[in-house]
Each structure stands twice: as structure tokens, then as C-alpha cells.
Amino acid sequence: MFDAKKLLDQFLGSQVPGAGGTVRDRAGQATKLAKDNPLATGAIAAVLLGTKSGRKLAGNAAVLGGLAAVAGLGYQAYKNYQAGKAPAAEPASQSTPELLPPPTESGFSTAPGAVSNDFALILVRAMIAASRADGHIDDAERGHIMDKLSVSGLSADAAAFLEAELANPVDLDAIVAAATTEEQRVEIYTASRLAIEPESRAERGYLDLLAGRLGLPDALVDHIEATVSGAKVPA
């Protein structure tokens, strides 16, 4: 079985081509790598999820990547929601606050013992499902994606999983059922929202459906939307 957490890192941009690992694995060099390697943001996501939205993660959310970015943004939104604050986000291009790791006891912990490979895989599946919401990934596009992924450094198992996930119908029931806590439901929605900019009715409708299926209150969804939007800048 491949490492779903590593794949999630690649999806959200912390895999640096030629660097021999993820930015999170090389924490001491994170700032330098982010400055010296523009491809650090969106290396795999740009291939698989497309770049039509023209937006990417900014600040240290970009160099954290993967699970840390999903958990950090989800926790920030959840904390503001619980505090009764109004959902609002400063444009990331003007002021991007540092994304802090969630406290261990928060339910958003990224510690290995707190997050299973299975749940990391669910987050990857959620991102793929969101990216397919507007129907733009047809057979030809799927072949194009797999051609690019063949030279991206993915393991054979990970590439086979992605190919099957792109070919098979989206199993929203399985994605929703995998979340056993409210924090996990927040993370699934956060990962899905990170994958796309809802520019079409189909994408907006999918996110609304997902929020409803996850049982997330409208006010909490508004906070997630604001938090994710505030963490992105034009690509």
C-alpha cells in the first residue's frame, strides 16, 4: 500500500521535484526551498487538478502542504466559528497570517498516531471528487493526466490508485461515511474546497451537496470558505 499522506503532500504542493522529499520532511529548509523552487507549490495538483482557477496556496500554508495545510486551515476556521466571529478573510496577497499547527487535543492533530493512512486517502479522494465536479475530466483528459503523472515520481501503486479513482464513479457515500468526528468532516470539506475554485454551478452545487451530506452548519461552511479563500493568491 502506498503512503497516502505523502500523496496528499504532493497534491498540495510540498513535493519539490529533485529535492528528495517533501518540504515538511525538510522543515529546516522550508523557507529557502519555497523561495528557490517556484514549483514547490502545486507540483502535482497542477497536473491532476488543473490550473483553470489560477489560484494557489500562499504563505506558509504552501510550504506546509498536505495534511498540515488541510488540518491547519480547518482548525483555524473551526476555532473562529466556535468563537462566534464573523467569517472574513484578508486577501492573501496583502497579509497572510502564519498558519499554526493545530493543538494536539484539538481533534485536528497531524501526529502519526492521530491520523491514519486510510483517512489521508479519504482526503485525497475528496480532492479528486471535487476536481471532477464540473465534468471536465473525460477519457482524453484522463489519459493526458496519467501521461504526466508517469514522469512525476509517483509510485506505481499510487499512480494505479489515481487512475482507478479518475475512471470510476465518485463514491460520495464512502467519503462522507469515513468521517467519524466533526473535525474530520471539516477537514474533508476543507480539502475539497482547496482543490477547486467554485467557478461553475456544478462546482458550487457539489460543495453545497458535500456540506449538506457532512452535516456542516452554514455558518461553519462560511468560515471554511473565508479561511481557504484568504490562504490563496493568483497563480
Sequence and secondary structure as in RCSB ss.txt:
>XXXX:A:sequence
MFDAKKLLDQFLGSQVPGAGGTVRDRAGQATKLAKDNPLATGAIAAVLLGTKSGRKLAGNAAVLGGLAAVAGLGY
QAYKNYQAGKAPAAEPASQSTPELLPPPTESGFSTAPGAVSNDFALILVRAMIAASRADGHIDDAERGHIMDKLS
VSGLSADAAAFLEAELANPVDLDAIVAAATTEEQRVEIYTASRLAIEPESRAERGYLDLLAGRLGLPDALVDHIE
ATVSGAKVPA
>XXXX:A:secstr
   HHHHHHHHTT B TTSSSBTGGGGGGHHHHHHH GGGSSTTHHHHT STT EEE HHHHHH HHHHHHHHHH
HHHHHHHTT       TTT         GGGS    TTTS HHHHHHHHHHHHHHHTTTS   HHHHHHHHHHHT
TTT  HHHHHHHHHHHHS   HHHHHHT  SHHHHHHHHHHHHHH    SHHHHHHHHHHHHHHT  HHHHHHHH
HHHHHTEEE 
